[in-house]
Amino acid sequence: MRLGDEELEKMIHEISIMGSKLAKAESTYERLVYEMKHQKDLAFINLKGEKMTLKEKEAIANTQPEVSEYYNKIAKAKEEYLGLRHKIKAREIWCDMFRSLNSSKKRAM
């Protein structure tokens, strides 16, 4: 495996940029989850006077359009942040392998 200093610096810079994107993606995911829970709570509150079991109220609240519109948004946000996390991890592994190989070469000299 050959990875020059310039390529290593580029990879480390990419990790830094992706780290910022990861933070934003994770923040978006968390915000969407919170907003969905809020909408679910509002839907549940609107059923306060209805004669139903707790499970029935939860089922109705979970199926409200205001709640269900978040399912795809949350899935996309989670996909983005997990994808970034895996890309960062892959680059970190490459950097670690490069350092390990360089260290072995220096000891061999």
C-alpha positions as CSV (number, residue, x, y, z in Angstrom):
1,M,0.0,0.0,0.0
2,R,1.5,3.3,-1.1
3,L,0.1,6.5,0.3
4,G,2.3,9.6,0.1
5,D,2.4,12.4,2.6
6,E,0.2,14.5,0.3
7,E,-2.4,11.8,0.0
8,L,-2.4,11.3,3.7
9,E,-2.8,15.0,4.4
10,K,-5.7,15.0,1.9
11,M,-7.3,12.1,3.6
12,I,-7.0,13.7,7.0
13,H,-8.5,16.9,5.6
14,E,-11.4,14.9,4.2
15,I,-12.0,13.3,7.6
16,S,-12.2,16.7,9.1
17,I,-14.7,18.0,6.5
18,M,-16.8,14.8,6.8
19,G,-16.7,15.2,10.6
20,S,-18.4,18.6,10.2
21,K,-21.0,17.1,7.9
22,L,-21.5,14.2,10.3
23,A,-22.2,16.6,13.1
24,K,-24.8,18.5,11.0
25,A,-26.4,15.3,9.8
26,E,-26.6,13.8,13.3
27,S,-28.1,17.1,14.5
28,T,-30.7,17.0,11.8
29,Y,-31.6,13.5,12.7
30,E,-32.0,14.3,16.4
31,R,-34.1,17.4,15.6
32,L,-36.4,15.4,13.3
33,V,-36.9,12.7,16.0
34,Y,-37.7,15.4,18.5
35,E,-40.1,17.1,16.2
36,M,-41.9,13.8,15.4
37,K,-42.2,13.0,19.1
38,H,-43.7,16.5,19.6
39,Q,-46.2,16.0,16.9
40,K,-47.1,12.6,18.3
41,D,-47.6,14.2,21.8
42,L,-49.9,16.8,20.2
43,A,-51.9,14.2,18.4
44,F,-52.2,12.2,21.7
45,I,-53.3,15.3,23.6
46,N,-56.0,15.9,21.0
47,L,-57.5,12.5,21.9
48,K,-57.7,13.4,25.6
49,G,-61.5,13.4,25.9
50,E,-62.0,10.3,23.8
51,K,-63.0,7.0,25.4
52,M,-60.2,4.7,24.3
53,T,-57.5,2.6,25.7
54,L,-54.0,4.0,25.9
55,K,-52.8,1.7,23.1
56,E,-55.6,2.8,20.9
57,K,-54.7,6.5,21.5
58,E,-51.1,5.7,20.8
59,A,-51.9,3.9,17.6
60,I,-54.1,6.8,16.4
61,A,-51.4,9.4,17.3
62,N,-48.7,7.3,15.5
63,T,-50.7,7.2,12.3
64,Q,-51.5,10.9,12.1
65,P,-50.2,12.5,8.9
66,E,-48.3,15.1,10.9
67,V,-46.4,12.2,12.6
68,S,-46.0,9.8,9.7
69,E,-44.5,12.5,7.4
70,Y,-41.4,12.3,9.6
71,Y,-40.7,8.6,9.0
72,N,-39.0,9.1,5.6
73,K,-37.3,12.3,6.7
74,I,-35.8,10.5,9.8
75,A,-34.8,7.5,7.7
76,K,-33.0,9.7,5.2
77,A,-31.2,11.7,7.9
78,K,-30.1,8.6,9.7
79,E,-28.9,7.1,6.4
80,E,-26.8,10.2,5.7
81,Y,-25.2,10.3,9.2
82,L,-24.5,6.6,9.3
83,G,-23.0,6.8,5.8
84,L,-20.7,9.6,6.8
85,R,-19.7,7.7,10.0
86,H,-18.7,4.7,7.9
87,K,-16.8,6.8,5.3
88,I,-14.9,8.5,8.1
89,K,-14.1,5.2,9.8
90,A,-12.9,3.8,6.4
91,R,-10.5,6.7,6.0
92,E,-9.3,6.4,9.6
93,I,-8.5,2.7,8.9
94,W,-6.5,3.7,5.8
95,C,-4.6,6.3,7.7
96,D,-3.8,3.8,10.5
97,M,-2.7,1.2,8.0
98,F,-0.4,3.7,6.4
99,R,1.1,4.7,9.7
100,S,1.6,1.1,10.6
101,L,3.3,0.3,7.3
102,N,5.5,3.3,7.5
103,S,6.5,2.5,11.1
104,S,7.4,-1.1,10.0
105,K,9.5,0.2,7.1
106,K,11.3,2.7,9.4
107,R,12.1,-0.1,11.8
108,A,13.4,-2.3,9.0
109,M,15.9,0.3,7.9
